[in-house]
Amino acid sequence: MNSDSSRRSPATEHDGVGADPVVWAAVDESLREVQSMLDRNRHLIDEVNENQHSRLRHNMVKNVSLIQELNGNISKVLSLYSDLNSNFSAAFQNHHSAANVAPDKS
């Protein structure tokens, strides 16, 4: 495998949904949003751990709101993945249905 083929996007590798740059742009945007949320969650977890180790009352109280934010973010990530799955499946089905329609030869 040459170095050029390893850098190709899925849109240049396959026919079908891969050929639709709008679909891949939406997938990319959704995955970036998920990654941003996961990065934020990592930060929150680190902060909760630091607060827990300090054993200071103020930090323990602060953990309540941090854990609530973390729980909300997990719900958002789940929703983003669900939307991503639905949108990608719909795009694939639409393309697959259009590809199966025989062209009119009259």
Order of alpha helices (4+ residues) and beta strands (2+ residues): alpha-alpha-alpha-alpha
